[in-house]
Amino acid sequence: MSESRRLKERGASQWAAAIAHPMVAEIGAGTLPHDTFRFYFEQNISYLREYAQAIAFTAAGTGDRDALSVLARFLVQIADVEIPANEAFLSRLGGSPGSSVPMLPTTYAYTRHLLDATSRGGLAVALAALLPCQWSYGEIGRHLARSLPADPVYRDWVSLFSGDGYDELVVAATDLLDASCTAADQPRTADAFDRSVRYEIAFWQMAYTRGASDRA
């Protein structure tokens, strides 16, 4: 069994909780309040900027040309596609992309985990930390694309993650993890992957409650 598949299957219940969170279901139904989605984008833009830096740290730590090629595509997806798209969604929802919104504890903790894992964990550990976000959004996009919501904001958001190009990048990243992971890496890749999946769930919950879960 490949390392990426092993990581996903050993934490199947947590993975299911991330991709089937109530907020995801309401996006798919088109019933999520726009104010909640705006709150999500305010935090997610800050998250994505740190996520891009974490990918850059990963690239800086490897001299392998094939790895650099995949990581460069990954970084372009975040910096040139997802961050501008998130800023555009925020504007559509009445927010201001140029305003400074402090990171809530979940956003901050998740990004600190990513920056730590990618700056000193080695290629396999870095990818294990980065993949749950990318991989889970691909699954969410494919699932919700089967019946697109009528609301154009939610329909356009689903389309961002349901195209063939996104899936191809997920496959390239998981293949890179599988190729780079050794038996000695596995305990640390498992820890990095599991932490990121838990943070994915916590991030959805933080956004869904508009920060109330971070104050509980």
C-alpha positions, 0 to 999 in steps of 0.5 A: 500500500502506498504511503499516501493511501496508508495515511488516509485509510488509518485516519478514515473517520477523521478524514470523513469528518473533514470532508463532510463537515456541516459547513461543507454540506451547507455550501453544497446545498447553497444554504450557508449564510453569506456572512459565514462564508465571508468569515471563512475567507477572511481567515482562509486568505491569511491561512493561504499566505502562510500555506504558500510559504510552507510550500516554498520552505519545502521546495527550498529543502530539496534539490530533486528536480522532479520534486521541485517541478511538482512543488512549483506547480503547487505554489503557483496554484496557491499564489496565482489561483487560490489566493486571488480567487479567495480575495475575489470571493471576499469582495463579492461577499462584501468584505475587504481583501486589503483589510488586516484581519487577525488570525484566530487561534485555530488559523494560527496554530494550523499555520505554525504546524505547517511552517514547522513541518515544512521548514525542518521535517524533510520532504516526506514529512512536509508533504504529509503536513501539506496534503490534507488541505489540498487532497480534502478540497479536491474530494470536496470539490468532486463530491459537491460538483455532482449537484452544483448549488444554485447560488453563484458564489457557492457554485463558483467556489465548488468549481475552483476545486472540481476541475481536472487540473486540480485533481492532476496536481493532487495526484502529482503531490501524493505520488511525490510523497509516496516516492519520497517516504521511507520506513524511517519517515513513517512515524513522523509522516503519520503525526504530521498528516494526522495533525493537519487533518485535525486542523482541517476539521477545526478550521471548518468548525471555527469558520462555521461558528464564526470564531465561537469554537475558538473562544469556547 
